[in-house]
Amino acid sequence: MGSASIMLFNNFLFFISTVFGLNTPITSQKTSLEIDLSTKIVTIDYYDLVIPSNTDEYQKEEAIKELKLAKGLEERYRSFKLLSKKFSNEAGQINAHITFKYDNEEDLFYVLKFEKAEDNLIHYRLFKDEILESSNDTNKTNDLKRNLIWDRETTLIKMTISENGNYKKANEGVSSISNYW
């Protein structure tokens, strides 16, 4: 798999396979995250699910079966409870929509790579290969929007990020899983 194991972007927010503990890496090209801090419900939309092109055909087909049946979220993350998992095929792209409830905010922030600072602000620093598309963060500094910040009054965190194409390069290309769906 080359350098795909180097974490260039958030593995939970891009690798749906990480969420469910799958053996074959299935990633999204774009991800939207919404955390409702008052209800403790998280919604993640994974857009355009892909698999490395250099994965053999049998492994691709098995990965899709595994994804459709996946229920491993609660086994991997004890403070999370899966509420729903849906897939859609839009314009030849497979998208996934998952919703889960969490019990422990510290666990959630740790898994999602968020930080709660001493000043009680909530931070998310974009990984090198992540591109911010939108966010409701309150950071007004000129840091090229690499550090997202939400204030202590925030009850809803929203962001949409995409990956910049380096994962595709590292894996000699990617294939849409719609070909195997």
HUGITA-V505622 format. One record per helix or strand. SS is the DSSP state (~ for helix, > for strand). FROM is the first residue (numbers start at 1). LEN is the number of residues. If there is no record, write none. Layout:
SS,FROM,LEN + SS,FROM,LEN
//
This chain:
~,2,4 + ~,11,4 + >,15,1 + ~,16,5 + >,26,11 + >,41,12 + ~,57,13 + ~,73,4 + >,80,11 + >,93,10 + ~,105,8 + >,115,2 + >,122,4 + >,130,6 + >,147,4 + >,156,8 + ~,166,5 + >,174,3 + ~,177,3
//
